[in-house]
């Protein structure tokens, strides 16, 4: 089976896009499922809260360090080999706890899972940016983002019941099917990549620095938005349960709040293709900052579950729209031979917030109170908004 973006462009485009979304769903479901199984497995093995926190941090540790080199490698040699290497790392990661049920195997699982998913994800995002040309990017990344929302549900639904009825090792064995199925699928398809990118990057990579990307004012604005919105996303996932507990909410109520947020991200991402035909990327990204700023300011004043569900849903709509639009902008603004590197730098920022912020949030909230985290996040979103809006190009791309 060959996937082509050149012959029969309409049907070929849709077929390739669905292939990328399917591979993304399978690989991300493996990441989400492994994260849940590792967390619960650490508790089952009697690990301390600090150890479990380290286990979670290790999922993002290597991607935080290696995403830019991985992007450069993909620019140089193409996507196929890095995707297979990433899937091999995912397979080893998931297999380790199935063979050796101890905390050390869980650390190997968390570290290798993050590394493996990084290789697959950077490659898929690069392919998504090339497929169909600039006009299709917002739609492509909107569809990939919908896939992420779907896999965020599949992972827990797959792992939870298996752990309850068959145990942790059985859950990891079941998760093995996901990277193996993705590898089989990948072996059956071929993607038409832009060959000039690999040729150019071989000549230029040695004398280029990742900081060259940050010297471009437009790219600086994109990366600032990436960092702030990623932090805002992590604040909600980490701080809302703490805040809910502090005002006497049950675990079920807190789960409903988080589910409201996830449902909103799915809804807005379904709407992105329609929105992208009517509004350019920057106005929607700025709207994301405005919505986040307002909602985070209001959160500490609310204790009613229905009202908090509304706030959570609106916040999910606001922040959920940002990721696919940022990816579209990166592919438009980055040098053509460095799109993989540009995507890798974005992953460095995202994984950096996921690795470093939970501990910092916990320390700040313990000293100054949970409300400080909400209002501090509102200030970050509002402050970054003024910088980004001052130079953002609101016109239609040429």
GULORO-416374 format. One record per residue (C-alpha): x, y, z; residue in one letter. Coordinates in nm, 4 decimals. Last residue first. Example, Ala and Ser with C-alpha at 12.3 -4.5 7.8 and 13.67 -1.06 7.14 Angstrom:
R        px        py        pz  res
R    1.3670   -0.1060    0.7140    S
R    1.2300   -0.4500    0.7800    A
end
This chain:
R        px        py        pz  res
R    0.0082    3.4781    0.0993    X
R   -0.1051    3.4293    0.4578    X
R   -0.4313    3.6131    0.5434    X
R   -0.3594    3.9146    0.7564    X
R   -0.3446    3.9236    1.1353    X
R    0.0349    3.9538    1.1520    X
R    0.1270    3.9472    1.5224    X
R    0.3561    4.2292    1.6334    X
R    0.1820    4.3925    1.9293    X
R   -0.0601    4.1023    1.9795    X
R    0.2129    3.8687    2.1073    X
R    0.3517    4.1151    2.3612    X
R    0.0086    4.2188    2.4887    X
R   -0.1139    3.8586    2.5151    X
R    0.1971    3.7488    2.7043    X
R    0.0972    3.9764    2.9908    X
R   -0.2637    3.8555    2.9964    X
R   -0.1727    3.4858    2.9891    X
R    0.0955    3.5302    3.2538    X
R   -0.1354    3.7386    3.4735    X
R   -0.4142    3.4804    3.4490    X
R   -0.1630    3.2105    3.5442    X
R   -0.0602    3.4107    3.8503    X
R   -0.4282    3.4533    3.9379    X
R   -0.4915    3.0783    3.9273    X
R   -0.1709    2.9913    4.1099    X
R   -0.2317    3.2534    4.3792    X
R   -0.5782    3.1078    4.4419    X
R   -0.4113    2.7824    4.5500    X
R   -0.2467    2.9382    4.8532    X
R    0.0749    3.1353    4.9068    X
R    0.3114    2.8797    5.0639    X
R    0.1629    2.5439    4.9626    X
R    0.0517    2.6810    4.6267    X
R    0.4042    2.7950    4.5469    X
R    0.5591    2.4582    4.6372    X
R    0.2957    2.2528    4.4543    X
R    0.3158    2.4690    4.1472    X
R    0.6948    2.4331    4.1382    X
R    0.6713    2.0548    4.1668    X
R    0.4068    2.0347    3.8936    X
R    0.5937    2.2856    3.6719    X
R    0.9184    2.1100    3.5870    X
R    0.8371    1.8037    3.3788    X
R    0.5090    1.9036    3.2147    X
R    0.6353    2.2576    3.1543    X
R    0.9547    2.1278    2.9978    X
R    0.7631    1.8736    2.7937    X
R    0.5662    2.1511    2.6244    X
R    0.8706    2.3751    2.5759    X
R    1.0884    2.0958    2.4353    X
R    0.7958    1.9837    2.2179    X
R    0.7849    2.3293    2.0569    X
R    1.1576    2.3059    1.9927    X
R    1.0998    1.9728    1.8172    X
R    0.8352    2.1277    1.5912    X
R    1.0886    2.3905    1.4825    X
R    1.3556    2.1209    1.4316    X
R    1.1179    1.9219    1.2123    X
R    1.0336    2.2396    1.0194    X
R    1.3996    2.3185    0.9548    X
R    1.4463    2.2840    0.5768    X
R    1.1479    2.5073    0.4960    X
R    1.2656    2.7851    0.7323    X
R    0.9992    2.8263    1.0050    X
R    0.7050    3.0663    0.9558    X
R    0.4467    2.8519    0.7748    X
R    0.5271    2.5228    0.9465    X
R    0.5340    2.6936    1.2841    X
R    0.2048    2.8703    1.2119    X
R    0.0236    2.5436    1.1368    X
R    0.1650    2.3906    1.4557    X
R    0.0463    2.6903    1.6563    X
R   -0.3015    2.6545    1.5057    X
R   -0.3223    2.2849    1.5973    X
R   -0.2170    2.3543    1.9594    X
R   -0.4234    2.6685    2.0333    X
R   -0.7834    2.5548    1.9924    X
R   -0.7853    2.3485    2.3103    X
R   -0.6886    2.6456    2.5284    X
R   -1.0064    2.8420    2.4633    X
R   -1.2550    2.5564    2.4336    X
R   -1.1070    2.3869    2.7406    X
R   -1.1365    2.7147    2.9311    X
R   -1.5033    2.7426    2.8320    X
R   -1.5674    2.3882    2.9558    X
R   -1.3830    2.4430    3.2838    X
R   -1.5712    2.7666    3.3488    X
R   -1.9044    2.5958    3.2795    X
R   -1.8118    2.3005    3.5004    X
R   -1.7099    2.5482    3.7716    X
R   -2.0534    2.7081    3.7494    X
R   -2.2287    2.3706    3.7748    X
R   -2.0022    2.2640    4.0662    X
R   -2.0516    2.5815    4.2709    X
R   -1.7366    2.7014    4.4507    X
R   -1.6433    2.9994    4.2360    X
R   -1.4310    3.3044    4.3213    X
R   -1.1014    3.1172    4.2779    X
R   -1.1894    3.0399    3.9118    X
R   -1.2688    3.3934    3.7941    X
R   -0.9127    3.5121    3.7180    X
R   -0.8306    3.1789    3.5548    X
R   -1.1362    3.2104    3.3308    X
R   -1.0552    3.5655    3.2182    X
R   -0.6888    3.4997    3.1357    X
R   -0.7640    3.1697    2.9609    X
R   -1.0297    3.3279    2.7388    X
R   -0.8012    3.6165    2.6449    X
R   -0.5062    3.3867    2.5711    X
R   -0.7169    3.1627    2.3457    X
R   -0.8555    3.4713    2.1716    X
R   -0.4962    3.5648    2.0864    X
R   -0.4495    3.2198    1.9289    X
R   -0.7738    3.2629    1.7337    X
R   -0.6711    3.6064    1.6054    X
R   -0.3256    3.4696    1.5106    X
R   -0.4402    3.1675    1.3086    X
R   -0.6562    3.3308    1.0421    X
R   -1.0382    3.3351    1.0614    X
R   -1.3051    3.2135    0.8173    X
R   -1.1784    2.8933    0.6565    X
R   -0.9861    2.8068    0.9734    X
R   -1.3094    2.8218    1.1763    X
R   -1.4747    2.5420    0.9777    X
R   -1.1615    2.3229    0.9919    X
R   -1.1277    2.4077    1.3658    X
R   -1.4805    2.3011    1.4675    X
R   -1.3895    1.9418    1.5540    X
R   -1.1047    2.0859    1.7582    X
R   -1.3457    2.3029    1.9543    X
R   -1.5655    2.0074    2.0501    X
R   -1.2760    1.7789    2.1494    X
R   -1.1143    2.0440    2.3692    X
R   -1.4535    2.1047    2.5315    X
R   -1.5006    1.7378    2.6173    X
R   -1.1591    1.7334    2.7864    X
R   -1.2487    2.0358    3.0034    X
R   -1.5831    1.8909    3.1031    X
R   -1.4103    1.5615    3.1878    X
R   -1.1759    1.7455    3.4231    X
R   -1.4699    1.9043    3.6013    X
R   -1.6597    1.5733    3.6144    X
R   -1.3557    1.4034    3.7691    X
R   -1.3483    1.6728    4.0365    X
R   -1.7128    1.5979    4.1125    X
R   -1.6412    1.2241    4.1340    X
R   -1.3462    1.2834    4.3672    X
R   -1.5757    1.4750    4.5983    X
R   -1.5591    1.8509    4.6397    X
R   -1.4826    1.9924    4.9859    X
R   -1.3462    2.3374    4.8982    X
R   -0.9817    2.2305    4.9353    X
R   -1.0453    1.9121    4.7355    X
R   -1.1682    2.1118    4.4386    X
R   -0.8670    2.3441    4.4580    X
R   -0.6242    2.0507    4.4571    X
R   -0.8117    1.8795    4.1718    X
R   -0.8148    2.2121    3.9794    X
R   -0.4410    2.2632    4.0363    X
R   -0.2804    1.9829    3.8345    X
R   -0.4887    1.9459    3.5186    X
R   -0.5783    2.3159    3.5087    X
R   -0.2264    2.4358    3.5801    X
R   -0.0905    2.1968    3.3167    X
R   -0.3049    2.3540    3.0432    X
R   -0.2068    2.7051    3.1513    X
R    0.1604    2.6043    3.1411    X
R    0.1144    2.4709    2.7875    X
R   -0.0642    2.7953    2.6956    X
R    0.2272    3.0010    2.8304    X
R    0.5030    2.7986    2.6646    X
R    0.3341    2.7650    2.3262    X
R    0.2326    3.1333    2.3214    X
R    0.5930    3.2336    2.3845    X
R    0.6984    2.9926    2.1091    X
R    0.4656    3.1550    1.8567    X
R    0.5713    3.5057    1.9551    X
R    0.9377    3.4134    1.9195    X
R    0.8574    3.2621    1.5781    X
R    0.7178    3.5969    1.4639    X
R    1.0188    3.7891    1.5986    X
R    1.2757    3.5593    1.4258    X
R    1.5751    3.5396    1.6573    X
R    1.4154    3.2399    1.8290    X
R    1.4706    3.0191    1.5241    X
R    1.8383    3.1115    1.5165    X
R    1.8517    2.9976    1.8794    X
R    1.8254    2.6401    1.7517    X
R    2.1717    2.6901    1.6122    X
R    2.2853    2.6397    1.2554    X
R    2.6365    2.5676    1.1295    X
R    2.6193    2.1862    1.1255    X
R    2.2583    2.1702    1.0084    X
R    2.3138    2.3528    0.6780    X
R    2.4373    2.1091    0.4163    X
R    2.2558    1.8002    0.5432    X
R    1.9482    2.0163    0.6013    X
R    1.9248    2.1152    0.2370    X
R    1.9276    1.7589    0.1082    X
R    1.6737    1.6348    0.3644    X
R    1.4389    1.9212    0.2854    X
R    1.4725    1.8821   -0.0909    X
R    1.3086    1.5398   -0.0761    X
R    0.9647    1.6732    0.0245    X
R    0.7939    1.3655    0.1630    X
R    0.5662    1.1261   -0.0227    X
R    0.4616    0.8820    0.2469    X
R    0.4789    0.5055    0.2109    X
R    0.2451    0.2577    0.3767    X
R    0.2412   -0.1081    0.4814    X
R    0.5355   -0.1009    0.7225    X
R    0.3726    0.1927    0.9011    X
R    0.0611   -0.0138    0.9677    X
R    0.2708   -0.2961    1.1139    X
R    0.4594   -0.0479    1.3310    X
R    0.1332    0.1063    1.4519    X
R   -0.0079   -0.2357    1.5387    X
R    0.3077   -0.3178    1.7352    X
R    0.2959    0.0197    1.9122    X
R   -0.0661   -0.0446    2.0232    X
R   -0.0618   -0.4207    2.0864    X
R    0.1965   -0.3791    2.3612    X
R   -0.0702   -0.2025    2.5684    X
R   -0.2385   -0.5389    2.6285    X
R    0.0846   -0.6819    2.7731    X
R    0.1097   -0.3738    2.9980    X
R   -0.2431   -0.4329    3.1259    X
R   -0.1740   -0.8029    3.1828    X
R    0.1247   -0.7113    3.3960    X
R   -0.0884   -0.4751    3.5998    X
R   -0.3627   -0.7156    3.7026    X
R   -0.6378   -0.9156    3.5314    X
R   -0.9732   -0.7717    3.6449    X
R   -0.8987   -0.4274    3.7870    X
R   -0.5826   -0.3689    3.5802    X
R   -0.7666   -0.4745    3.2627    X
R   -1.0582   -0.2422    3.3460    X
R   -0.8316    0.0615    3.3855    X
R   -0.5935    0.0091    3.0930    X
R   -0.8177    0.0187    2.7865    X
R   -1.0609    0.2878    2.9017    X
R   -0.7727    0.4992    3.0343    X
R   -0.5861    0.4902    2.6999    X
R   -0.8943    0.5253    2.4779    X
R   -1.0107    0.8537    2.6331    X
R   -0.6916    1.0534    2.5767    X
R   -0.6701    0.8714    2.2434    X
R   -0.9853    1.0486    2.1233    X
R   -0.8625    1.3940    2.2275    X
R   -0.5292    1.3277    2.0575    X
R   -0.7099    1.2253    1.7396    X
R   -0.9040    1.5509    1.7479    X
R   -0.5663    1.7268    1.7600    X
R   -0.4556    1.5373    1.4488    X
R   -0.7738    1.6506    1.2723    X
R   -0.7136    2.0127    1.3706    X
R   -0.3523    1.9756    1.2624    X
R   -0.4599    1.8748    0.9141    X
R   -0.7351    2.1385    0.8930    X
R   -0.4984    2.4174    0.9993    X
R   -0.2338    2.2893    0.7580    X
R   -0.4471    2.2514    0.4448    X
R   -0.3833    2.5929    0.2880    X
R   -0.0076    2.5635    0.3474    X
R    0.0376    2.2521    0.1308    X
R   -0.1710    1.9348    0.1105    X
R    0.0440    1.7324    0.3477    X
R    0.3644    1.9099    0.4492    X
R    0.2546    2.0207    0.7962    X
R    0.0980    1.6847    0.8746    X
R    0.4198    1.5097    0.7745    X
R    0.6161    1.7216    1.0223    X
R    0.3568    1.6567    1.2928    X
R    0.3741    1.2827    1.2281    X
R    0.7550    1.2812    1.2523    X
R    0.7603    1.4849    1.5753    X
R    0.4995    1.2502    1.7250    X
R    0.6678    0.9213    1.6397    X
R    1.0084    1.0186    1.7751    X
R    0.8608    1.1844    2.0857    X
R    0.6441    0.8796    2.1553    X
R    0.9548    0.6668    2.1858    X
R    1.1406    0.9011    2.4206    X
R    0.8419    0.9512    2.6509    X
R    0.7790    0.5779    2.6619    X
R    1.1485    0.5068    2.7204    X
R    1.1632    0.7210    3.0358    X
R    0.8295    0.6107    3.1830    X
R    0.8895    0.2409    3.1147    X
R    1.2486    0.2432    3.2402    X
R    1.1285    0.4110    3.5603    X
R    0.8534    0.1489    3.5882    X
R    1.1120   -0.1274    3.5462    X
R    1.3070    0.0178    3.8389    X
R    0.9899    0.0199    4.0503    X
R    0.9442   -0.3564    4.0183    X
R    0.7334   -0.6006    3.8176    X
R    0.9885   -0.7377    3.5719    X
R    0.8582   -0.8899    3.2474    X
R    0.5360   -0.6891    3.2042    X
R    0.7097   -0.3869    3.3569    X
R    0.9746   -0.3921    3.0773    X
R    0.7433   -0.4718    2.7828    X
R    0.5825   -0.1282    2.7781    X
R    0.9122    0.0557    2.7497    X
R    1.0619   -0.1933    2.5039    X
R    0.7606   -0.1523    2.2740    X
R    0.7654    0.2266    2.3025    X
R    1.1377    0.2297    2.2164    X
R    1.0684    0.0150    1.9070    X
R    0.7870    0.2525    1.8092    X
R    1.0266    0.5458    1.8317    X
R    1.2872    0.3672    1.6204    X
R    1.0209    0.2861    1.3590    X
R    0.9097    0.6510    1.3530    X
R    1.2712    0.7715    1.3332    X
R    1.3268    0.5416    1.0317    X
R    1.0262    0.6685    0.8364    X
R    1.0351    1.0434    0.8982    X
R    1.3095    1.1766    0.6719    X
R    1.6879    1.1597    0.6978    X
R    1.7941    1.5224    0.7530    X
R    1.4757    1.6983    0.8666    X
R    1.4008    1.3948    1.0849    X
R    1.7456    1.4210    1.2431    X
R    1.6949    1.7924    1.3059    X
R    1.3610    1.7229    1.4742    X
R    1.5195    1.4572    1.6925    X
R    1.7980    1.6983    1.7891    X
R    1.5252    1.9505    1.8903    X
R    1.3162    1.6939    2.0808    X
R    1.6153    1.5584    2.2759    X
R    1.6272    1.7394    2.6102    X
R    1.2584    1.8001    2.6866    X
R    1.1737    1.4744    2.5109    X
R    1.4185    1.2993    2.7476    X
R    1.2563    1.4349    3.0662    X
R    0.8891    1.4317    2.9684    X
R    0.7899    1.0826    3.0796    X
R    1.0547    1.1085    3.3517    X
R    0.8472    1.3707    3.5361    X
R    0.5667    1.1215    3.5971    X
R    0.8033    0.8650    3.7506    X
R    0.9645    1.1416    3.9537    X
R    0.6262    1.2362    4.0997    X
R    0.5670    0.8703    4.1818    X
R    0.8986    0.8642    4.3659    X
R    0.8097    1.1772    4.5640    X
R    0.4694    1.0324    4.6566    X
R    0.6475    0.7248    4.7904    X
R    0.6445    0.3924    4.6083    X
R    0.4450    0.1089    4.7688    X
R    0.4423   -0.1265    4.4690    X
R    0.0681   -0.0701    4.4131    X
R    0.1221    0.3071    4.4218    X
R    0.3945    0.2785    4.1589    X
R    0.1664    0.0572    3.9518    X
R   -0.1098    0.3170    3.9668    X
R    0.1223    0.5814    3.8228    X
R    0.2885    0.3439    3.5755    X
R   -0.0476    0.2122    3.4516    X
R   -0.1827    0.5642    3.4030    X
R    0.1259    0.6832    3.2149    X
R    0.1344    0.3620    3.0094    X
R   -0.2254    0.4128    2.8998    X
R   -0.1623    0.7725    2.7985    X
R    0.1557    0.6876    2.6061    X
R    0.0045    0.3812    2.4358    X
R   -0.3059    0.5820    2.3469    X
R   -0.0689    0.8400    2.1945    X
R    0.0814    0.5743    1.9664    X
R   -0.2548    0.4374    1.8511    X
R   -0.4231    0.7765    1.8060    X
R   -0.1228    0.9196    1.6191    X
R   -0.1134    0.6217    1.3840    X
R   -0.4826    0.6689    1.3088    X
R   -0.4455    1.0441    1.2593    X
R   -0.1549    0.9920    1.0194    X
R   -0.3512    0.7326    0.8213    X
R   -0.6580    0.9578    0.8176    X
R   -0.4429    1.2372    0.6740    X
R   -0.2965    1.0058    0.4106    X
R   -0.6398    0.8932    0.2963    X
R   -0.7827    1.2459    0.2962    X
R   -0.4935    1.3822    0.0897    X
R   -0.5083    1.0917   -0.1541    X
R   -0.8818    1.1418   -0.2089    X
R   -0.8319    1.5081   -0.2964    X
R   -0.4860    1.4903   -0.4575    X
R   -0.5512    1.1988   -0.6952    X
R   -0.1771    1.1474   -0.7494    X
R    0.0617    1.3760   -0.5568    X
R   -0.0019    1.3234   -0.1871    X
R    0.0667    0.9531   -0.2050    X
R    0.0148    0.6711    0.0418    X
R    0.1350    0.3391   -0.0945    X
R    0.0000    0.0000    0.0000    X
end
